[in-house]
Every structure is written in C-alpha cells, then in structure tokens.
C-alpha cells in the first residue's frame, strides 16, 4: 500500500524544486554577458535590470583593479570570464609630445588575456611576438568575440586566431597580411570587430576582391570573399533585416554595400562619400545604424548620410556635411563614436567633442553640448555611448563614466565619476580610447595600464 505521507512529501519536493528552478532562472535572466563589441546583440544596448539610476557624488564601488598593458581593445565578458588583448612594445622611436605617431617598425608582442570576472585574477594568457608598422601603435583594437567555448581575436597586424575559452589553447590561426598577400596593413591596423554568423566568422581584410572575407569558425578555412577597395577602413561588419532578408552591411571608404551573408553575393552598392572624394586615410569607423527602414552613416570628414536600401538598390534620403573641416557645423561628424538611434532621433559625439542630437527624418540638428568633454572642445575627442533603459552610459576619453538621459530637448546629467587617467598623448591631448563592457550589473573599463571592474548595481540588488 502506498504511504500517503510519502506521496505528499514527494509532491512538496517537486513543487519546491520547481520553485527553486524558476527562481534560479529568473536570477540568471537578470544577468547578461557582453561577449563581443557593443554587447550580446551588437547594438550598444545594455538590457540588464537592477542598475543604479544615478551616480552619487561619492562615486561607485570598485570591485577589483588589476594591471594590464597598452592597447585600445574593449573587453568581452562571457561565462564568468573577461577577455582582452593588449601589447607590450619594444623600444619605440623617441617622439616629442604632441607629435604625430610614425610608421616605423616597432618590435613588441600582443597578448590575449583571460581574467576571472569576479576577482580579476588571471586564468590564462597567450603571448606572441608582433612587430608593428602602423600609426597609433599603442596596441590592438578589435574586441574579442566569445561564443560556444571559443574566443576569436584579431590583432592590429592581422593575426586572426581562435582559442579555447577554458584554457586558451590555439584552435586555428591566420595572418591576414600574409595569407592575402597584402603589401601593407591598414594605416591604423586591423580594427573592425569580427562578426559571427552561424558557421561564418566575417571580417574586413583588404586587397582585390577580399575587402570582406568569411572564414569557417571551427577551422579558419575561407568560405567566401567579396568587394574591392583601395582602403578597407575600420567600420565593423553588421547584419540587418533589410527588404525582407538578412543583409550583411559593409562600409568602406568608397562605398556602402549589402551582401548575402551566406554566399558573399553583392546585392547592392552605393557610392561613398556621396559628394566629394575620399580622404586618405579615411575614418570610416562608426558602425552603420539601422532602424528597420533606413541606414545611417557618420564619419569625421564627410558628415552624415541617411539611406533607404531596397532589394537591389539604395536611395539617398539626405546628406549633411560641412564645407569647412574647421567648422563641421552641419550633421554628425563622429570619429569613433557609434551613435544612438532612439525614437526618431540620433545622438553622437563629433570629432571636436560635441554631443549632438539630429532629427533622423531630415538630419537637422536639435542641440549640441560639450557636457561629455568637460565643457570644452578637443580635437579627436570621443565618448562611447551605451543605452540602458531610459538612460545612457557614457565613457569619455578623460576616463569619466557618465550617466545621462538623451532626449530631443537636451542632455540631462545624472552623475559622473572619474575612474581612470588617460595616458596616451595625441593631437596635444591625453586620451583614453578603449571601449567599455557592461555585464553582470558591472562595468569593465581600462586605459591600457589599469583594468577596473565597477559595481553599477542598484542599492539592494548586487551584481
């Protein structure tokens, strides 16, 4: 005979287990990794909840601080670990303060570094000798990409590699400069953050019919190549749903193109810049932005353009550019800042530090402020923008973390804290040009010397 007490106990156990599983699921759902440049969906949106709504005057808690080496790479955060590339240079040619960097061959190494996301302790590191011959030779640029137990990295001189995430064992390795028989790297090094789409790992390369190449994620074998450009540029590949089909968008200094991400077939191309000639070198850096109907581009020299792509053609909607480089008073002239597109308005930081708001329908400026640059102009000034709910987190090149609201009416400052010192001097300014990462209710930030994990959880909701 079945014991009724035992039956009741089993039911209670099942109910308790189900409740605990549900609670665990809800807890895990509130946390989110940052496994690539611009976050899980590659769109610069931080979707975690339980984040503080202002920055208090006494700052925010620093969870850990560890030394790192030089570079511009933003970290990736996945499965409790943080991944970063950096560089230790050999003896560099002497350069006066404010002098432009040279293209001399500079010995040194690049390192792939894996840290424990909770403590900052080193889990593993892999180092290889890499001599640089690029401008701004401080270190690598492209954020690691982490997926399914693999870490994909792209060094400044074209070292394209895959490692196991757990131990850092090399799975495969390519060198773009050698494998594609290129005479020179891009003047600022390979910088466009690789894109993973199914089995395809897509990156900008360069050369004839290989401006963009897809590699197999498991072997590094080439799957397809497409497009030719004198300069390959630095804008990351993006995939959007355009005209009812998934479209790979590639922007280089001569054109904006839409391709089939599976085969590399070119569906449409539109000349860029739409007026004038490309500068040498060109600063196609910010990611093309898409709102479901329109495609937006912004660059320092050529301002901003809005396009409406279709199945096999592209229509220019508006073009906002300035006739004088010293003014750049029309449109959005960003350097490295990928803009925020929100409720019909565009927000971005121009190359002299102006945070601007444009009406996406016309390109007309609504307002501008120097609030993110300390109230003054700065040549090649920059800040990275990441939206989170109704607010925007801003990491500027002074090493300040700012929380604000961007609306068509203006910028509202919700607090700021100085976390790191800029150390690289360029164009007469000390700057910090390293992308941030936001995960587990924390920010992960570095300046090429120190790496911080900062707790941004709301009071009572620890990360």
N, C-alpha and C positions, 0 to 999 in steps of 0.2 A: 504493500500500500504506500502511495506517495505521501510524504510528510508535508502538510500544508504550510508549516513554518518554513521548511526549506524552499518551497515554491515562492513564498513571499520574499524570502531573503534573496533568491536569485533575481526576482523582478526588481527589488530595490537596488541590487548591484548593477543590473543592466541600466536602469534609469540614471543611477549615479554616474556610471561610466559614460553614458550618452551625454549627460550634462557637462561632465568634465571635458569630454571631447569637443563639445560645442564651444565651451568657454576657451579652450586652448585654441580652437580655430579662430574665434573672434580676436584673441590676443595676437595670434600670428598675422591676422588680416590687417591689424592696425600698424604693423611694421612693414617696411618696404625697402628693398635693396636699391642700389644705384649702380647697376652692373656695366654701364657704358657712359659715354659722353651724353650729357643732358638727360640722364635718367632712364628708367625702365622702358618708356615709350619714345625716347629720343626727342622729346618735345619741350624740355625745360620746365616740366610741371612736377612739383613735389606733392604727392597725393596722400601723404600720411596725415592723420589727425592727432589731436592731443599735443599740438605745437603751441608754444607761447605766442601771445598776440601783441607783445611789445617787448622792447629790450630795456630793462631797468637801468637806472643811472650807475649802479654798481657793477654792471656787466653781466656776463653769463658764465656758468661753471665750465672750466676746462677739465675734461676728464683725463686726458693724457697729452704728453708733449714728448716727441722724440726727434732726434736729429736726422736730416736727410741731406741729399746732395742736390746739385743745381738742376734746373730744367723748368719747363712750362706746363708739364703734363698735369691734368686733373686726375684725381684718384678715382678708382672704381671700387664699389663696395658690394660684396656678394657672399652669402652663406657664412657670415661671421668673420670675414677677412677683408682686408683692404689691399689693393694692388696699385703700384705706382712705378713709373720709370723715372730714373734720374741719371746724372752724369757727374763723373769726376774728371776734370780736364787735366791734361798735362801742362807743361809750361806754355803760357799764352804770350803772344807778342804784346809788348807794352803799348798801352793806349791811353791818351790823355782823357781826362774827364770830359764827357760831352761829345767826344769824337765818335763818328760812326764806326760800327764794327767792320772788320776787314774779312776777306775771304781767304786768309792764309790757312794752310793745313795745320790743324791743331790736334795733337795727339790726346788720347784720353780713352775713357770707357763709357759704356752705357750699362745700367743695372736695372733689372726687373726685381722689384722688392715686394714681398708679401708680408703683411703685418696682421696680428690679431686685432680685430676691430674693437674688442672690449678693453684691451690693455695696451695696445701699441707695440707689443713685443714682436720681434722678428720671427716669422715662421720659416721662411726660406728666402734666398736671394740668388740671382744668377747674373754674372758679370762677363762682358766680353769687350775686347779692345775695339774701339771705333774711332778712327780719325775723322774729324770734321773739316769740311771746306764749304761752309755756309755762313750767311750773315746771321747775326744774333746767335752766336754759337754756345749759349749757356747750357743747352741740353735738349732732350727730346720734347715733342709737342703733343702727340696723339694719345688720348686717354685709352688705357687698356679696355678690352671687351671680354666679359666673362659670361660663359654660357655652358651648361651641361658638363661641368667639371673640367673645362678648358679655359685657358687665358690666352687671348690673342693680342699681340703687341706690334706696334710699328715705330721703329726708331727714326731719328731725323735723317739718317743717311740711307734709309730704305731697307733696313733689316726688319723683315716681316716674319713673325715667329708665332708658334703655338706651343704652349706649355700645359702640363697637367696642373690644375689648380691646387691640388692637395700637396704635391711635393715639388713642383717646379721642374719636372723632367721634360726635356725637349721632345715634342711630338713631330714637328717639322719646322724647317727654316728656309726662307728665301731671302735673296738680296735683290731688290728691285733695280738698283743701278746696274748690277752685273747681269742679272737674268734677262733684262730687256735691252741690254747693250746701249745704255744711255750715256752720253758724254759727261753730263753734269747732273747733280741733284737740283731740285728747285732751289732758288736762291735762299729761301728761308727754311729749307729742309722739308721732308715729308711731314705734313701737319694735319691732313684731312683725316678725321676719325673714321676708321673702317666700319662697315655696316654688315651685319649678319642677317641673311635672308634664307631660311631653310638650310640647305647644304652649301649655299653660296656665301663666301666671305668677299665682300666687294670693297675695293679701294681705288683711289686715284694712283696712277703710275706715271704716265708720260710717254712721249715718243709717238711714232707713226702707228695709227690705229690701235693705240693702247693707252689712251688717256685714262680710261677706266677698265679695270680687269676684275673678273670674278674668279676666285680660287675655291677649290673644294676645302671645306672647313676641316676635314679629317686628315687630308693628305698634303694639302698645299698645291695640288695639281691645278693647272689652269683649266677653267671651264669655258670662258669666252673672253674676248677683248673687243673694245669699240672706241671710236672717236679719235680724232687727231687734233692736237693743239700745240702751238709753239710753246706756251706755258701751260702747265696743268693746274696751277692755282692751289688753293688751300681749303676751299669750301667742302664740307663733308657730303658724301652721297646721302640722299634721302629717298624714302619710298612713300608715295601718297596714292590715294584712290582718286584718279583723275579720269573723267569721262567714262566712268564705269569699269575701269580696270586698274590694277596695281601698276604704278608707273615709277620707275627709277629716275629721279631727277638729278642730273649732273650739271653743275655750273662751273665753267672755267672762263678764263679771261677773254674768250672770243664768242661764246655762245652759252645759252641755256638749252638743255636737251632733255627730252623724255624718252626712256628706253624700256624695253621689256626686260624686267629683272631676271627672267629665267634664261633668255637666249642672248641678251645684249642687242637685239634688233632696235635700231633707232626709229622711233615713231614720229618725232617732230623736233625741230630745232629753230631757235630764234636768235638772231644776231645780238651780241652784247659786246660793248655798250651800244645802246640803240642810237645814240648820237656820239660823234667824235671817234677817237681812236683809243685802243687800249694803252694804258701807261706801261712802262717797263721799269721795274716789276709791278705787276698788278696785285691789288689787295682784295681778291675775291675770297673772303674768309667766312663771313657770317653764313649760316645755313639758310637756304631758300625756305620761306614760310608759306604755308598753305591753309586756307580757311574753309575748304570744301568746294570752292568755286574759283578762287583767284590765287595767284602765285606772286609773292613779293620778294624782291631782291634789294639789297642795300650794300653799298661799298663807299669807301672814303672818297675816291676821285670822281666817281660817276653818280653819286647820289642814290636815288631810289626809283625803282620802276615797278609797276603793277601789271601783271599779265593775266589773260584768261586763256588757258590752254584747252584744246579740244582733243578730238581723236587723232588728227594728223596735222593740226595747225595751231598757231598761237596768235592771239590778238593782244596788242599793247593797249592797255587802258589809260595809263598816264605815266609820265616821265618827269620826275622832279630832280633837277640838278642845278648846280651853281656855275656861273661863268668864271668866277674867280676862286682859285683854291684858297686864297687868304680869307675869304668870307664864308663860303659854303653855308649860305643862309637859307637855302631852299631844300626841302626834302630831309632825308635822313642819311647822313654820311658816316656810317659806322666803320670802325677798324676791326675789332674782334667781337663786338657785342652782337649776338644773335637776338633780334628784337622780340618783344612780347606782342602778340596779336590777341586783343581781348575786346569783345563786344563792339566790333566795328572800328577800333582804334589801334594804332601801332605805337609802341613805346620802345625807344632805343637810345643808346649813348653814342653821340657823334665823336669824330676824331679829335675835337678840341675839348671834349668833356661835357658837352651839352646833352643833358637828358631831355629828349623831345617827345612830344605827342603829335601824331599825324592822324588826320581823318583818312581812314582806309579807302573811302569812296573817291576822294579827289587828290589825296596827298597833301592837302593844305595843313599847315602847322597850326595846332591849337595852343601850345605853350612850350616853353623851354625853361630849364633851370640848371644851375651848376651845383645843386644840392648834393650830388653824389661825388663831386670832386673838391669839396672843401670851399665852394663858393667862388672858384676862380678857374680860368682857362688852363689847359695843359695840353701841349702838342702830343698827339697819340694817346691821350687819356682814355681810360677804358674802365668799364664795370660790367660784370656778368649778372644777368637778371634771371631769377628762377621764381615762378609764381607758386603760391601755396594758399589755396582758398581764395579769399578776397585780398590777400596781401602779396607782396613781392619781396623776396630776399635779394639783396644787392651786395655783391662782393667787389669792392673797388680796388684800384691799383695803388691805394695808400695802405692797404691791409685793414680796412674797416669793413665790418659786417653791418649792414644797414637793413632795417625792416621798414617798409613803407607801403603806401597804397597809391596805385596809379589809376587815375580817373581822367576823363576828358576835362574836368575842371582844374586839375592840377595834381601836384605831388604832396602827399601827406607823410611826414616823417614820424615813424613810430618808435624811434630809438636807434642808437648805433653804438658800437663798441670797437675800439682799436684792439686788434688781436695779434697782428704781425707787422714787422717793419719791412718795407721794400728795400731791396739792396742792389738791384741792377740799375745802373745809370744809363739812360738812353735819351737822346734829344734834350740833354740838360736836366732831366728829371730822374729821380729814383722811382722805380716802378715795380709792381708785382703783377705778373700776367699768368697766374695759374688758376685754372678752372676749379670751382668748388664742387663738392659732392654732398648730398643730403640723404641720409638713411638712418633708420632706427631712432628717429627723433633727435639726431645729432647732425652737426656739420663737420666735414672733414676738409681741412684747409692747410695749405703750405705755401711757403715763399721761396723754396729752393734751398733753405737751410734748416728750418724747423717745420714739423708737421704736427698739427693740433687736431684733437677730437673735442668738439664743443657741444655741450648738452643744451639743446633747444626745446626740451620737453616742457609742457605747461606745468605749473605747480601742481603736485599731486599725481602727475602722470609721467613717471620716469621712463626713460628710453630702455 
